Amino acid sequence: SAAGIAPASGWPLWMWGTSALLGFIGPDLGLKARIGARRREMLAGLSAATRLLSLAVSAGFGLEQAIAEVASSGRGAFFEELSRRISRARLDGRPAVEALADLAEDAELPELAALAGALMAGSGQGVPVLQTLRAQAAAVRERWRLGLIEAGERAAVTMLLPIGVFILPAFFLVVLYPAAVNLMQLSSF
């Protein structure tokens, strides 16, 4: 400002620098947060889908029909994307298991990739896939549960800052101020 570098608005140079930095980094941080939320939502949908898929196969549906029923029966981002991929696979004349593999590759879900690989191997060899589905459902549920525990632990660490900044000083003020006043009164006698 003293050198005449600041713009005519009167904002200091450091404010312009901070704004430029936030404008550069902010979208990336927002995108990372949205990607993380989408991945958690997809993982939760995968957990429900594997349970529904194992139930449909155990009820007597064929694998293709079970996948189509599961895609149409659920709600959320995973089910919408799976339904869209299955419709596209039907138009292309491909099996629904390949649509699962494509979704796993695009969504970067290793759990779904393992499920799709097991289903492709089982359907290609004619092996019953019910036990595989049950094992995959248990693995996905466990992974989702561990993700929730990890998020809870991160939240506990994140809460330490507000506790340290706001609550502890107020606590010390409430506890130590009366004690300091009493000590001052006693020392004056």
C-alpha positions as MATLAB code, in Angstrom:
seq = 'SAAGIAPASGWPLWMWGTSALLGFIGPDLGLKARIGARRREMLAGLSAATRLLSLAVSAGFGLEQAIAEVASSGRGAFFEELSRRISRARLDGRPAVEALADLAEDAELPELAALAGALMAGSGQGVPVLQTLRAQAAAVRERWRLGLIEAGERAAVTMLLPIGVFILPAFFLVVLYPAAVNLMQLSSF';
ca = [
       0.000    0.000    0.000;
       2.831    2.423    0.862;
       4.661    1.422   -2.333;
       1.522    1.955   -4.402;
       1.258   -1.748   -5.360;
      -2.157   -2.409   -3.834;
      -5.181   -2.176   -6.162;
      -7.438    0.838   -6.024;
      -9.930   -0.893   -3.704;
      -7.746   -0.266   -0.713;
      -7.231   -3.911    0.205;
      -3.742   -4.676    1.454;
      -1.408   -6.814   -0.620;
      -1.505   -9.719    1.829;
      -5.305   -9.867    1.429;
      -4.939  -10.166   -2.349;
      -2.319  -12.895   -1.913;
      -4.489  -14.836    0.522;
      -7.507  -14.544   -1.755;
      -5.490  -15.751   -4.744;
      -4.142  -18.710   -2.755;
      -7.606  -19.689   -1.529;
      -8.971  -19.327   -5.048;
      -6.252  -21.635   -6.310;
      -6.387  -24.285   -3.573;
     -10.081  -24.041   -2.585;
     -11.605  -25.881   -5.558;
      -9.195  -28.792   -5.144;
     -10.045  -29.115   -1.462;
     -13.766  -28.953   -2.215;
     -13.404  -31.578   -4.929;
     -11.471  -33.893   -2.605;
     -14.203  -33.588    0.011;
     -16.901  -34.356   -2.574;
     -14.932  -37.347   -3.887;
     -14.548  -38.704   -0.356;
     -18.256  -38.287    0.341;
     -19.154  -39.966   -2.962;
     -16.807  -42.874   -2.211;
     -18.377  -43.378    1.221;
     -21.839  -43.269   -0.331;
     -20.822  -45.759   -3.030;
     -19.291  -48.072   -0.423;
     -22.475  -47.957    1.664;
     -24.504  -48.754   -1.460;
     -22.154  -51.611   -2.301;
     -22.640  -53.041    1.169;
     -26.415  -53.046    0.729;
     -26.148  -54.326   -2.845;
     -24.030  -57.336   -1.912;
     -26.525  -58.334    0.773;
     -29.422  -57.928   -1.663;
     -27.526  -59.801   -4.369;
     -26.807  -62.757   -2.104;
     -30.471  -62.818   -1.061;
     -31.640  -62.720   -4.686;
     -29.311  -65.520   -5.745;
     -30.307  -67.645   -2.758;
     -33.974  -67.031   -3.681;
     -33.371  -68.686   -7.051;
     -32.702  -65.784   -9.407;
     -30.050  -66.191  -12.046;
     -27.005  -63.990  -11.718;
     -28.002  -61.589  -14.499;
     -31.551  -61.279  -13.226;
     -30.362  -60.872   -9.619;
     -28.019  -58.030  -10.579;
     -30.799  -56.295  -12.520;
     -33.231  -56.674   -9.609;
     -30.706  -55.327   -7.126;
     -29.958  -52.328   -9.356;
     -33.628  -51.449   -9.632;
     -34.493  -52.039   -5.971;
     -32.081  -49.741   -4.157;
     -31.714  -46.007   -3.703;
     -28.634  -43.871   -3.761;
     -25.701  -43.085   -5.975;
     -24.452  -46.662   -6.223;
     -27.782  -48.093   -7.316;
     -28.428  -45.286   -9.804;
     -25.013  -45.748  -11.371;
     -25.371  -49.531  -11.421;
     -28.786  -49.288  -13.060;
     -27.416  -46.921  -15.691;
     -24.450  -49.211  -16.379;
     -26.652  -52.297  -16.671;
     -28.935  -50.525  -19.141;
     -25.924  -49.539  -21.218;
     -24.533  -53.087  -21.047;
     -27.867  -54.509  -22.240;
     -27.852  -52.131  -25.194;
     -24.301  -53.215  -26.037;
     -25.193  -56.904  -25.618;
     -22.798  -57.436  -22.724;
     -23.494  -59.286  -19.467;
     -24.347  -57.350  -16.329;
     -21.239  -58.688  -14.592;
     -19.115  -56.714  -17.047;
     -21.117  -53.624  -16.133;
     -20.136  -54.264  -12.511;
     -16.485  -54.526  -13.547;
     -16.715  -51.259  -15.495;
     -18.318  -49.522  -12.523;
     -15.591  -50.856  -10.228;
     -12.908  -49.498  -12.533;
     -14.502  -46.069  -12.928;
     -15.494  -45.619   -9.272;
     -12.141  -46.953   -8.020;
     -13.757  -49.316   -5.538;
     -11.461  -52.313   -4.956;
     -14.242  -54.091   -3.072;
     -16.493  -53.930   -6.121;
     -13.622  -55.022   -8.358;
     -13.133  -58.119   -6.190;
     -16.869  -58.855   -6.299;
     -17.041  -58.383  -10.070;
     -13.981  -60.585  -10.588;
     -15.429  -63.348   -8.432;
     -18.787  -63.138  -10.199;
     -17.160  -63.151  -13.646;
     -15.085  -66.187  -12.723;
     -18.072  -67.964  -11.201;
     -20.397  -67.262  -14.119;
     -17.731  -68.149  -16.679;
     -16.991  -71.516  -15.066;
     -20.563  -72.306  -14.092;
     -19.709  -72.479  -10.383;
     -22.387  -71.561   -7.815;
     -21.683  -68.039   -6.640;
     -23.797  -67.931   -3.483;
     -20.943  -68.654   -1.077;
     -18.769  -66.137   -2.882;
     -21.496  -63.520   -2.604;
     -21.921  -64.141    1.101;
     -18.178  -63.876    1.712;
     -17.964  -60.702   -0.367;
     -20.947  -59.220    1.494;
     -19.255  -59.909    4.817;
     -15.991  -58.368    3.581;
     -17.724  -55.226    2.293;
     -19.682  -54.820    5.534;
     -16.477  -55.156    7.530;
     -14.687  -52.615    5.319;
     -17.604  -50.186    5.705;
     -17.623  -50.707    9.485;
     -13.882  -50.048    9.679;
     -14.369  -46.886    7.629;
     -16.966  -45.670   10.115;
     -14.642  -46.393   13.033;
     -11.819  -44.551   11.275;
     -14.068  -41.547   10.641;
     -15.063  -41.548   14.310;
     -11.437  -41.566   15.394;
     -10.655  -38.680   13.029;
     -13.605  -36.755   14.446;
     -12.312  -37.284   17.980;
      -8.929  -35.855   17.012;
     -10.598  -32.955   15.206;
     -12.599  -32.096   18.323;
      -9.433  -31.626   20.360;
      -8.736  -28.222   18.828;
     -12.034  -26.572   19.838;
     -11.758  -28.132   23.275;
      -8.243  -26.795   23.714;
      -9.005  -23.350   22.352;
     -12.440  -22.621   23.813;
     -13.351  -24.927   26.665;
     -10.092  -25.332   28.598;
      -9.348  -21.590   28.938;
     -12.897  -20.993   30.153;
     -12.547  -23.882   32.593;
      -9.277  -22.515   33.953;
     -10.806  -19.074   34.223;
     -13.767  -20.399   36.186;
     -11.632  -22.596   38.445;
      -8.417  -20.584   38.839;
      -9.834  -17.062   39.078;
     -11.725  -17.694   42.346;
      -8.728  -19.571   43.719;
      -6.393  -16.703   42.782;
      -8.747  -14.159   44.390;
      -8.857  -16.237   47.592;
      -5.058  -16.546   47.658;
      -4.687  -12.796   47.128;
      -7.059  -12.116   50.011;
      -5.245  -14.566   52.282;
      -1.812  -13.157   51.416;
      -2.938   -9.616   52.225;
      -3.609  -10.565   55.863;
];
